[in-house]
Amino acid sequence: MPTNKEVINSFLNEKRTSKMKNLWTDGSFLYSYHTAIASIINKSVVITDYTAPFNISQTTSQHVNLVKRACAAQNIKHVVVKPINFGR
């Protein structure tokens, strides 16, 4: 089973990977559980910021931070957006 880092790297390279328990990619989107937390649009990564105060769970918040750090470490163009219609 791949590690979180391997799943994120597969996503950043637009490759499909096997599912982990709670983090997976179909090559276009990165999912934490059943929530899309990032996508690739025009060669830029769009990260939905499900961290406080918008966090769904501690694990999803950790996944969001992992992909933010991976993009920064690999100098990948990315933008972080707030969730839409989060009810807050």
Backbone hydrogen bonds, N-H to C=O, Kabsch-Sander energy under -0.5 kcal/mol:
donor,donor_aa,acceptor,acceptor_aa,energy
7,V,3,T,-2.3
8,I,4,N,-2.6
9,N,5,K,-2.5
10,S,6,E,-2.2
11,F,7,V,-2.3
12,L,8,I,-2.8
13,N,9,N,-1.3
14,E,11,F,-2.2
15,K,10,S,-3.3
17,T,25,T,-1.2
20,M,23,L,-1.3
24,W,31,Y,-1.9
26,D,29,F,-1.4
27,G,29,F,-0.6
30,L,38,A,-2.6
31,Y,24,W,-3.3
32,S,35,T,-2.7
33,Y,22,N,-2.6
33,Y,31,Y,-0.6
35,T,32,S,-2.2
36,A,34,H,-0.5
37,I,30,L,-3.1
37,I,35,T,-0.5
38,A,30,L,-1.3
39,S,46,V,-2.0
40,I,28,S,-1.4
41,I,39,S,-0.6
41,I,44,S,-3.0
44,S,41,I,-1.7
45,V,77,K,-2.4
46,V,39,S,-3.2
46,V,44,S,-0.5
47,I,45,V,-0.6
47,I,79,V,-3.0
48,T,37,I,-2.6
48,T,46,V,-0.5
49,D,47,I,-0.6
49,D,81,V,-3.5
50,Y,48,T,-1.9
51,T,49,D,-1.1
54,F,51,T,-2.9
56,I,50,Y,-0.5
61,S,57,S,-2.2
62,Q,58,Q,-2.1
63,H,59,T,-2.4
64,V,60,T,-2.4
65,N,61,S,-2.2
66,L,62,Q,-2.2
67,V,63,H,-2.1
68,K,64,V,-2.2
69,R,65,N,-2.4
70,A,66,L,-2.3
71,C,67,V,-2.3
72,A,68,K,-2.2
73,A,69,R,-2.9
74,Q,70,A,-1.9
75,N,72,A,-1.1
76,I,71,C,-2.9
79,V,45,V,-2.5
81,V,47,I,-3.0
81,V,79,V,-0.5
